[in-house]
Amino acid sequence: MALSPEESVRFANLLEEQSEGLVSRWAELVTTGLKGRMTGVELRRQTAELHKGFQQALAAGAGDVAEESAGELRAQLSELSRSRARQGFTATETAISVYALKDAVLEILGDTPDAGTLRQYVAFSGFVDQAGLFTFDSYVRVREALIADQTEQLLELSTPVVKLWEGVVAVPLVGTLDSARAQVVMERLLQTLVDTGSPHAIIDITGVPAVDTQVAQHILKTVVAARLMGADCIISGIRPQIAQTIVALGIEFGDIATKSSLADALRYVLGKSSYKVVATKRTER
């Protein structure tokens, strides 16, 4: 049951005439649901803006939230969802903030509305339900975008490319290496090689708990890509148990240099670069 243009205007007038008491009651109902996690001043401001959005949409004759005349209301609901998602509220808590309008309006209509008023209220309730569902959908889209951004940031943080020496960069890998992370490793390493002009790169897998065929293929692809750019790659951190796994899987690293530790790999690279590593004894004071 949708609101007719005449019914929409009637509720718009009701919202306008009862604006002060309606906003106060609406904010009070929402406060209970949010359990004090938002200040009363901020909540009343949001409620007053939403009240204005509903009133203007209904005054324009909107019988459906999807109509063009409800465009400003949709924008307000989207902004509400965006701010609540960033503040850590749930989708349900956000939608309930909209649904509470129905309770506030019903209290204004009284306990014994006539049949015509009751019918119109049911239609108005449907309009508010549409607004609540729109808020829920908007919230989900915002949260999905936030999660995607955070996942990308975590991937970048978990794959640092560090400069060990002039002309030597390293990627110390820690944790499980899946396809998505392997792609980030490759992109960051290749971009660092371009930015620094380094001829040597060390891929250290000391922190990788296990190596399977898929992980090995990702590493090999990164090495081949670096070679195509003129850089020499060394793989370090191959522990005895990982070495046994690689042999058991029949994985061939070909002519790729491998070292047991990052220190050994750096010493190997410096030796190729004509640097001489000399051990010195620390003098006690």
C-alpha positions as CSV (number, residue, x, y, z in Angstrom):
1,M,0.0,0.0,0.0
2,A,1.6,3.2,-1.2
3,L,0.9,6.8,-0.1
4,S,-1.2,8.8,-2.5
5,P,0.0,12.3,-3.3
6,E,-2.7,13.7,-1.1
7,E,-1.8,11.4,1.8
8,S,1.9,12.3,1.4
9,V,1.0,16.0,1.7
10,R,-1.1,15.3,4.8
11,F,1.7,13.6,6.6
12,A,4.1,16.4,5.5
13,N,1.8,18.9,7.2
14,L,1.6,16.7,10.3
15,L,5.4,16.5,10.4
16,E,5.6,20.3,10.0
17,E,3.0,21.1,12.6
18,Q,4.4,18.7,15.2
19,S,8.0,19.2,14.3
20,E,9.4,20.1,17.7
21,G,7.7,17.4,19.8
22,L,8.1,14.8,17.0
23,V,11.9,15.4,16.7
24,S,12.3,15.2,20.5
25,R,10.4,12.0,20.8
26,W,12.0,10.5,17.8
27,A,15.5,11.3,19.2
28,E,14.5,9.9,22.6
29,L,13.4,6.6,21.0
30,V,16.6,6.3,19.0
31,T,18.7,7.1,22.1
32,T,17.3,3.9,23.8
33,G,18.4,1.8,20.8
34,L,21.9,3.3,20.7
35,K,22.5,2.8,24.4
36,G,24.2,6.1,25.0
37,R,26.9,5.7,22.3
38,M,26.1,9.0,20.7
39,T,25.7,12.4,22.4
40,G,22.2,13.8,22.7
41,V,23.1,16.9,20.8
42,E,24.5,15.0,17.9
43,L,21.6,12.6,17.8
44,R,19.0,15.4,17.9
45,R,20.9,17.2,15.0
46,Q,20.8,14.0,12.9
47,T,17.1,13.4,13.8
48,A,16.2,17.0,12.9
49,E,17.9,16.7,9.5
50,L,16.1,13.5,8.8
51,H,12.8,14.9,9.9
52,K,13.3,17.8,7.4
53,G,14.2,15.3,4.7
54,F,11.0,13.2,5.3
55,Q,8.9,16.4,5.5
56,Q,10.2,17.8,2.2
57,A,9.9,14.5,0.3
58,L,6.3,14.0,1.5
59,A,5.4,17.6,0.8
60,A,6.6,17.1,-2.8
61,G,4.1,14.2,-3.1
62,A,6.6,11.3,-2.8
63,G,4.8,8.0,-2.3
64,D,7.9,5.9,-2.7
65,V,11.5,6.5,-1.5
66,A,12.8,5.6,-5.0
67,E,10.9,8.6,-6.6
68,E,12.8,11.6,-7.8
69,S,11.0,13.9,-5.3
70,A,12.7,11.8,-2.5
71,G,16.2,12.4,-3.9
72,E,17.3,14.7,-1.0
73,L,15.9,12.2,1.5
74,R,17.9,9.4,-0.1
75,A,21.1,11.5,0.1
76,Q,20.5,12.1,3.8
77,L,19.9,8.4,4.5
78,S,23.1,7.6,2.6
79,E,25.1,10.1,4.7
80,L,23.6,8.7,7.9
81,S,24.6,5.2,6.8
82,R,28.1,6.4,5.9
83,S,28.7,8.1,9.3
84,R,27.2,5.3,11.3
85,A,29.3,2.7,9.5
86,R,32.5,4.7,10.2
87,Q,31.5,5.1,13.9
88,G,31.1,1.4,14.3
89,F,27.3,1.1,14.6
90,T,25.6,-1.9,13.2
91,A,23.3,-1.9,10.2
92,T,20.4,-2.8,12.4
93,E,21.1,0.0,14.8
94,T,21.2,2.4,11.9
95,A,18.0,1.2,10.3
96,I,16.2,1.3,13.7
97,S,17.0,5.0,13.9
98,V,14.8,5.5,10.9
99,Y,12.0,3.0,11.9
100,A,11.6,4.9,15.2
101,L,9.9,7.6,13.3
102,K,6.8,5.4,12.9
103,D,6.5,5.0,16.7
104,A,6.8,8.8,17.2
105,V,4.1,9.5,14.6
106,L,1.8,6.8,16.0
107,E,1.9,8.5,19.4
108,I,0.8,11.8,17.8
109,L,-2.1,10.1,16.1
110,G,-3.4,8.8,19.5
111,D,-4.6,5.4,20.7
112,T,-7.8,5.3,18.8
113,P,-7.3,6.6,15.2
114,D,-10.3,6.2,12.8
115,A,-10.2,3.7,10.0
116,G,-9.2,6.3,7.4
117,T,-6.3,7.6,9.5
118,L,-5.2,4.1,10.3
119,R,-5.2,3.2,6.6
120,Q,-3.1,6.2,5.9
121,Y,-0.7,5.4,8.7
122,V,-0.2,1.9,7.3
123,A,0.8,3.5,4.0
124,F,3.1,6.0,5.7
125,S,4.6,3.1,7.7
126,G,5.4,1.4,4.4
127,F,7.2,4.6,3.2
128,V,9.3,4.6,6.4
129,D,10.1,0.9,5.9
130,Q,11.4,1.7,2.4
131,A,13.6,4.4,3.9
132,G,14.9,2.0,6.5
133,L,15.7,-0.7,3.9
134,F,17.5,1.9,1.8
135,T,19.5,2.9,4.9
136,F,20.4,-0.8,5.5
137,D,21.5,-1.3,1.8
138,S,23.6,1.9,1.9
139,Y,25.2,0.8,5.2
140,V,26.2,-2.6,3.7
141,R,27.8,-0.9,0.6
142,V,29.8,1.4,2.8
143,R,31.0,-1.4,5.1
144,E,32.0,-3.5,2.1
145,A,34.0,-0.5,0.7
146,L,35.6,0.0,4.1
147,I,36.5,-3.7,4.5
148,A,38.0,-3.7,0.9
149,D,40.1,-0.6,1.8
150,Q,41.3,-2.1,5.1
151,T,42.2,-5.4,3.4
152,E,44.3,-3.5,0.8
153,Q,46.0,-1.5,3.6
154,L,46.7,-4.7,5.5
155,L,48.2,-6.3,2.4
156,E,50.5,-3.3,1.9
157,L,51.5,-3.3,5.6
158,S,52.3,-7.1,5.5
159,T,54.5,-6.8,2.4
160,P,57.1,-4.1,3.1
161,V,59.9,-3.7,0.7
162,V,63.0,-2.4,2.5
163,K,66.4,-1.1,1.3
164,L,69.2,-3.2,2.9
165,W,72.1,-1.6,1.0
166,E,72.8,0.6,-1.9
167,G,71.4,-1.4,-4.8
168,V,69.9,-4.1,-2.6
169,V,66.2,-4.3,-1.6
170,A,64.5,-7.0,0.3
171,V,60.9,-8.4,0.9
172,P,60.7,-10.1,4.3
173,L,57.6,-12.2,4.0
174,V,55.7,-13.2,7.2
175,G,52.6,-15.4,7.3
176,T,50.6,-17.2,4.7
177,L,51.2,-16.2,1.0
178,D,48.1,-16.5,-1.0
179,S,47.3,-15.3,-4.6
180,A,46.2,-11.8,-3.6
181,R,49.1,-11.2,-1.3
182,A,51.6,-12.7,-3.9
183,Q,50.3,-10.2,-6.5
184,V,50.9,-7.3,-4.0
185,V,54.4,-8.6,-3.3
186,M,55.2,-8.7,-7.0
187,E,53.8,-5.3,-7.7
188,R,55.5,-3.6,-4.8
189,L,58.9,-5.3,-5.4
190,L,58.9,-4.4,-9.1
191,Q,57.8,-0.8,-8.4
192,T,60.6,-0.5,-5.8
193,L,63.1,-1.8,-8.3
194,V,62.0,0.9,-10.7
195,D,62.1,3.6,-8.1
196,T,65.5,2.7,-6.6
197,G,67.2,1.3,-9.7
198,S,68.4,-1.6,-7.6
199,P,70.0,-4.5,-9.4
200,H,69.5,-6.9,-6.6
201,A,66.4,-8.1,-4.7
202,I,66.1,-10.6,-1.8
203,I,62.9,-12.5,-1.2
204,D,63.1,-13.7,2.4
205,I,60.6,-16.4,3.4
206,T,61.9,-17.0,6.9
207,G,58.4,-16.0,8.2
208,V,56.4,-18.1,5.8
209,P,55.2,-21.2,7.8
210,A,54.9,-23.5,4.8
211,V,55.7,-23.7,1.2
212,D,53.4,-25.5,-1.2
213,T,53.3,-25.6,-5.0
214,Q,51.1,-22.5,-5.3
215,V,53.4,-20.4,-3.0
216,A,56.5,-21.6,-4.9
217,Q,54.9,-20.7,-8.2
218,H,54.1,-17.2,-6.9
219,I,57.7,-16.8,-5.8
220,L,59.1,-18.0,-9.1
221,K,56.9,-15.7,-11.1
222,T,58.1,-12.7,-9.0
223,V,61.7,-13.7,-9.6
224,V,61.1,-14.1,-13.4
225,A,59.4,-10.7,-13.5
226,A,62.3,-9.0,-11.7
227,R,64.8,-10.7,-14.1
228,L,62.9,-9.3,-17.1
229,M,63.5,-5.8,-15.5
230,G,67.3,-6.6,-15.2
231,A,67.3,-7.4,-11.5
232,D,68.8,-10.5,-9.9
233,C,66.7,-12.2,-7.2
234,I,67.9,-14.3,-4.3
235,I,65.6,-16.4,-2.1
236,S,66.5,-16.6,1.5
237,G,65.1,-18.2,4.7
238,I,64.7,-21.7,3.4
239,R,64.6,-23.7,6.5
240,P,65.4,-27.5,6.5
241,Q,61.7,-28.6,6.8
242,I,60.8,-26.2,3.9
243,A,63.7,-27.5,1.8
244,Q,62.4,-31.0,2.4
245,T,58.9,-30.0,1.3
246,I,60.2,-28.4,-1.8
247,V,62.1,-31.5,-2.7
248,A,59.1,-33.7,-2.0
249,L,56.9,-31.6,-4.2
250,G,59.5,-31.8,-7.0
251,I,59.7,-28.0,-7.3
252,E,62.7,-26.7,-9.3
253,F,64.1,-23.3,-8.6
254,G,66.5,-23.7,-11.5
255,D,69.5,-21.3,-11.4
256,I,67.9,-19.0,-8.8
257,A,70.3,-18.4,-5.9
258,T,69.0,-19.6,-2.5
259,K,70.4,-18.9,0.9
260,S,69.4,-20.2,4.4
261,S,69.2,-16.7,5.9
262,L,68.7,-13.1,5.0
263,A,72.3,-12.3,6.3
264,D,73.7,-15.0,4.0
265,A,71.8,-13.6,1.1
266,L,73.0,-10.0,1.8
267,R,76.6,-11.3,2.1
268,Y,76.2,-13.1,-1.2
269,V,74.9,-10.0,-3.0
270,L,77.6,-7.8,-1.5
271,G,80.2,-10.3,-2.6
272,K,78.9,-10.1,-6.2
273,S,78.9,-6.4,-6.0
274,S,82.6,-6.3,-5.1
275,Y,81.9,-5.3,-1.5
276,K,84.0,-7.1,1.1
277,V,82.3,-8.1,4.3
278,V,84.8,-8.1,7.2
279,A,84.0,-9.4,10.7
280,T,85.3,-7.1,13.5
281,K,85.7,-7.7,17.2
282,R,83.9,-5.3,19.5
283,T,86.2,-3.6,21.9
284,E,85.0,-3.5,25.5
285,R,85.4,-0.1,27.2
